[in-house]
Amino acid sequence: MMKKLALSLVAGACILSLSAGQALAEDCLTKSTLKKHGIGVDYTHTALSSFSHRGDFVYLIQNTDFEQARKGQFSEVVVVPIHNGKFVEEGIKRLPLGTPVTSVNYATLTPDQKEMIIVTRSGATFARLDMKTGETKTIHEHVAGKPGFRAYPEILYYVNGKMFIKGYFYNGEDFADVDCTATFDPTQDGVLAFDRVYDIELQEAKLKPRNEVFTDVDCAFYAAKDKKTGNMKIYAWNPPTFKEPTQIDECKEFISFWGASNRMVYATQKSNNLYQLALYDVKTKTKTIIVDDAQFPYKNVFLSSDGSTILCTDTKNRVNRANYFYADKSTGWKLTPTADLGKRTALFGPTRLADDGSYFVIYSDRGLDLYRTR
């Protein structure tokens, strides 16, 4: 039953450290303030996870200290509230994760934000965290002799009020079925929480993608290397628009990408060795070029969950430094410096963009910074 799984907690971009004085952040919790609340500014210990769906808090996942680990609590969720564009320091809380959570492969909030669903044990176990009481309960775990579902732990999404996941069902003898997408009902327990939608193993076996992003149970983007040319070919899958994965683009290098709301923003290097940043909408089958023939790549690209806002950085003539830019319909999908940072440069590090694209948060050696995008 076991399959090789790629484990990841969070990825990101963008630290703040300015060459000509500090930028005026919308708000900041300094490194010393975070440590006062038991939040460590250490990427091996603490990781920025996401905004809440409503943008009223951000949450981080971190390893616990020795005393908590002795109690069987190895990880915890840190909640940092936001109100009127400011962090609410007195509202910070830490929620230790008990049985069955050993480590956090992935975590996301339920649509009503009352609970957090946590994938652990390499996708074999799902747990439910009550965001008010801090109580942790098992939703589903592998039990010998019983059928179940195993997830690819880095893929658990919330889209348009529902949750979906990628993984595979297995029977009571631990024989695995093909990879599929499935809806996930956080109110159910056991295998009943999962409902198969599409079998996808065959199409992925044909493509052998190096990169993939799902934006719904029936929408995915893939990037796969062409053996003959060495180029990266980009595919979209979205029945009935694209019943089979269909090539939508080709590039020399596929640099950075993010998918949401049936769209993907992606940065590439073209055959002429120049760089491009583009947005593809699978429903309208349209590609919007944001930047073309750039001398330097755009990296750390994000797309807000509603598909309305792009956030990215450049690396022009700088080592480990960049500007932050955004693009949306109001800018004609042209890159514009973000509201609070403007044209100031910044160091790289973990970042998250709010679901509506209005704010982004940066976790760095300086602390936790909250900025307006526009």
N, C-alpha and C positions, 0 to 999 in steps of 0.2 A: 504494500500500500504506500510505502514511503516514496516520496518524490523529492528531488533536490529543490529546495526552496530558497529564493533570494530574500534574505532578511534585511529589512531596513526600517529604521524608526522614522526619521524625518530627514529631509534634504533641505537645502535652502540657499540663501544668498545674503550678502550685504551687511557689513558692520559699519558703525559710524566712528570715524576718527579723522578730523578735518585738519588740513594743512594750514589754513589761515584762520584759526580760532574755531570755537565750537559753533555749530549751527543751533538755531533756536528750535529745539524739538517741541512738538506739540505737548509732549510730556515725557518724563524720564524717571525711572527707578534706578538709582545708581547701584553700582556693584556692592557697596557697603550696605545699602538699604536692602538689597536682595539677600545678602548673607545674614542680616539681622532677622530675616524671616525664614532662615534655613534653606534658602535657594542658592545653590552653588553656581558660580559662573565658570563652568568647566564642561566642555563639550563631550567629554567622556562620561560625565556624571549626570548632566542635566541637558535636555533637548527641548527646544521650542517646538510645539506641536501644531497649534492652529488657533484661529479665532473661533468663537462660538458662532452659530448660524446667524444670530441676531446682532453680533458684534458687540455684545455687552460684557464680554470677558475674553481673555486669551488663556490658554492652558499649556503647561509644560509637563514633561514626564521626566522624573529623575530617580536614580537609585537611592535607596534609603541608607541611613547610617547603620553602624554595627548593632546597636541596641534594637532597632526596629527589625533588622534582618534576623536576629535571634528569636523574634516573635513570629517569624514566618512571613514578614512583610518586606519584600525585596524591592518593590517599586512604589512610587506614589505619584498622584496627579497634583499639580500645583495650579490653583485657579487665581488669576489676577483680574479683578473686576475693572470695567471701564464705564465711565459715566460722563456724558458731555465732552468727549474727547480727552478725558483725563483718567489716569490710573487711580483707583481707589485703594490706597495702601492699607487702610484699616480693614478692608474686606478680603485681603489675601488669605487663602486657606490651603492647607495641605491635606490630601486625602490618601492615606496609606492603603495599598491594595493587598488584601489578604488572599486566602485560598479562593480560587485555584490559580491565581496569577503568579507566575514565577518570574516572568519578564514580559515587557510589553512589545509585541511585534507591531501592533497598530492600534490606534484608539480613535473613535469618532463619536460624536454626540448623536443621540436619537433626535428625530425631528422636533420634539417638544423641549429638548435640552434638559429634561428631568433626569436622564440617565446617560451614561457613557458606555458604549460597547467596546470591549477590549479583546483583541485577539492575542492569544498567548500560546506557548508550547508549540511553536513552529506551525501555527494554523490549526492545530488539533483541538483547541479548547477556546470557547467563547465565554466571556464573563460580562455581568451587568453591574455597573457601579451606580448606586443611587447618589446623585450629585448633592442632595440635601443632607442625608444621614451618613454618607460615606460607607454604607454597607455594600459588600461585594457578594454576588451570588453567581453560581454557575448556570449558564444557559445550555451549553452543549459541550461534551467532552467525549473522547474515545473510550468506549467500554467494550471489552473483549466479548465477541459473540453477538454484538448488536450493530445494525447498520447505522451509518452516520454521514457526516460531511466534513471534509478537510479543506481549509482555505489556503490560498496563497496569501500569506499574512500581510503583505504590504498593500493589498487591494481590498478595501472596504469603503464603499462610497455612499454619500448621501446626495441624492439628486431629486429635485422637485417633490420633496415631502416623503420620499421613500429611500430605502437603503438597498444596495445590491453588492454582490461580491463575486469573485472568481475563485473557482476551486473544483472539487470533484466529490461525488458521492461514493460510498463504499458499502459493501454488503456485510452480513454478519460473519463472513469468513475473511474479511479484510481484503477482498478483491476490489481494486479501484475501477470506477467507471471512467469515461472520458472527461477531460476538462470541460467546464461549462460556466456560463454566467447564471446566477440565481438571485432572485429577490430574497431579502432577509427581513423577517418580521420580528422585531425586538420584543414583542409581547408574548411570543411563543417560546417554548422550551424544547430542547432536543432537536432531532432531525426535522421536526415539523416547522421549525423556524425558517427552513430553506425550501425554496420552490424553484426548480430548474426552469430556465427560459431558453437558452441557446447552447447547443454543443459547439465548441470552438476548437477542439483539439486538432482536428484534421486540417483546418485552414492555417493554424499556427505551425503545424508540422511541415506544411508545404513552404511557408514563408521563412521559417527559422528567424524570427525577428530579433534584432539586437536591442531594440527599444519598443515599448508599447505603452499606450495610455488608454484606459477605458473612460468614457464620459457617461455611459448608461449601459443597461444590460444588453442593448442592441446597437452600441456604437463604440468603435475602437479605431485607433490610429496605430500603425506599425511602421517601423523603419528597419529595413533588411538590406544586407550588403549583396550586391550583384557580383557573382563569382567571376564573370567575364570582364567587366569594366572596373570593378573595385569601387564603383560609386554606391551611394546609399539611395535606395528607392523607398519612397514614402507611400503608404497605402491607407485607404479608408475603408471601413466596413460598417454598413448601416442598412440592413434590410428594411424596406424594399429598395431604398435609394441605391445601395451597393450590396447586392445579395452576396457576392463574394468580395474578398478584399481586392480593391481596385487601385491601381497606381494613380496617384494624384500629383506627384512631384518626383524630382531626382536631384541629387546634389553630390558634391565631392565629400563633404563631411556634414554629419548631423550633430549639431553642437548642443542645443538646449531646447526643451519643449515643456509645454504644460497643456492639459486638456480639460475642458469643462463645457457644459451646456451644448454638446454636439459640435464644439469647435476645438481647434488646436492652434496655439501660437507656437511657432518654432523658428529657431535661428540656425542658419546653414552657411556653409562655404560653397560657393558656386564653382563651376569648372574653370572660370577665369581667375580663381583664387581670391576673388572679392567676396563680400559677405552680404547676406540678406536676412531680413526679419519679416515673417509673413504670418497671416492668419487665414486658416481654412475653415469654412463653414460647410459641414457635410450635408445639411438639409438643402441649402441653395446651390451646392456644388460650386462655390465661388472661392477663389483665392484672392485675398487682399494683401498687397505688398506694402508693408509698413516702412521699411527702409531697404534700398537696393544699392548694390555696388559700393558698399561701405568698405573702408580701408581696414577697419578693425571689427572684430565680432561683437555682437550683443549676446550677453550671457544671463544666466539666472533669471530666465523668463517665467512669469507667472500670468495666469488668466483667472480673474475672479470667478467664483462659482456660478454666478449668473451670466457669465460670458460677456460682460459689458466692458471690462477694463483690463488692459495689458499693463504689466509692470516689468521693467527689465533694467539691466545695467550695461554700460559699455566699459571697455578697457583701453581706451584710446591713450597711447603714449604713457601709460602708467603701469607700475608694477604693484599688483595687489590693490589697486585703487580703481574707483569707477564713479560715474554719475548715475543717478536714478532718473528714469524717464517713465512716463505713462502715456497711453494712447487709448482713446475711446471714440464713440460716435461724434461727440461734441468737438473733438479736435480734428475730425475728418480722418481718424486713424493715423494721425501724424504724431511722432514722438514729441513730448513736451516735458520739460523739467518738472519734477514733483513740487507741490506747493511749498512745503516747509524747507526742503533741502535746496531747491533752486539749482544753481549751477555749481554748487560746492561738490567736491569729490569726497568719496568715502571708501573705507576698506571693506573687503568681502567678509561675509559671515551669515548665519542663518536669519531668514526673513519669512514672514507670512503676510498675505494680503487678505483683507476682509472680504466676506462673501459678495458684498456689493461694490467692492473696489474703492471705497471711500478712504480707508486708512490702511497703513501697513505698519508692522511692528518689526523691530530689529533687536536681536539678542546678541550682545557683544561683550567685550572686556569692560566696556564703559557701564553696561547694565542693560536695561530693557527700555527701548525708546519707541514712542508712538508718534507717527507722522501722518499728516494729511496727504493723500495722494493728489487731490485737485482742489 
